[in-house]
Amino acid sequence: DIVMTQSPDSLAVSLGERATINCKSSQSVLYSSNNKNCLGWYQQKPGQPPKMLIYWASTRESGVPDRFSGSGSGTDFTLTISSLQAEDVAVYYCHQCYSTPRTFGQGTKVEIK
Amino acid sequence: EVQLVESGGGLVQPGGSLRLSCAASGFIFSNYWMSWVRQAPGKGLEWVANIKPDGSEKYYVDSVKGRFTFSRDNAKNSLYLQMNSLRAEDTAVYYCVRGGQWFGAWGQGTLVTVSS
């Protein structure tokens, strides 16, 4: 199974400041067939189901604000919130779809400082 | 609008059974892989299973293999998760999810509690 490890477990950022979440996979999730990484990012606000933000490591889902961006390749990935807003308080999960079983990172809780 | 509505959760004793259902609407159900993802109270997300659009292929996380069965009825736009030999560690909110690779739409979830 591919193990997904996120860092940090939690972070507190001031409004308008940048938040950066890292995700490391235990093996590469890069498809050689299309040179794309099977890596997604999800946001879960309290009391709500998760919502997909990013797929293929860097493609924003329709309707997701452009302050959210994803980067990385192979085994190391990053989700960046360029200017944190109050509504971004949530837990963020990375997820690999390269192989079965699908696996998620343990989650990173983002709060306002 | 895509809608996924789970039902069937509840309290069950260890060793018991439960059948979850998911009613889908707002998209061409028979075109999509579908999945179940669960979340234990206060914990992270765990993928449980997925099923091919025609139901011919199903995949499960090791911890539920042989105990859970995932099925679908494309005529009724519905999914089912038959859960047998339930254990305390199966206690979680179970989400019905559209997609087998990307989880683009989620239901609100149904809570399964396994306890005596």
Contacts between the chains, C-beta under 8 A, distances in Angstrom:
chain1	res1	chain2	res2	distance
A	38	B	101	7.0
A	40	B	102	5.9
A	40	B	103	7.3
A	42	B	45	7.5
A	42	B	103	7.0
A	44	B	45	7.9
A	49	B	95	5.7
A	49	B	106	3.9
A	49	B	107	6.7
A	49	B	108	6.0
A	49	B	109	5.9
A	50	B	37	8.0
A	50	B	45	6.6
A	50	B	95	7.7
A	50	B	103	7.2
A	50	B	106	5.9
A	51	B	106	7.3
A	52	B	102	6.3
A	52	B	103	5.9
A	52	B	104	5.3
A	55	B	102	4.8
A	61	B	104	7.1
A	93	B	44	6.7
A	93	B	45	5.7
A	95	B	45	7.6
A	95	B	103	7.2
A	97	B	101	4.3
A	97	B	102	6.6
A	100	B	50	7.8
A	100	B	59	4.8
A	101	B	47	5.8
A	101	B	59	7.4
A	101	B	60	7.9
A	101	B	61	4.7
A	101	B	62	7.2
A	102	B	35	7.6
A	102	B	47	4.0
A	102	B	50	7.5
A	103	B	47	6.8
A	104	B	44	6.0
A	104	B	45	4.5
A	104	B	46	7.1
A	104	B	47	7.1
A	105	B	44	7.6
A	106	B	44	5.1
A	107	B	44	4.7
A	107	B	45	7.6
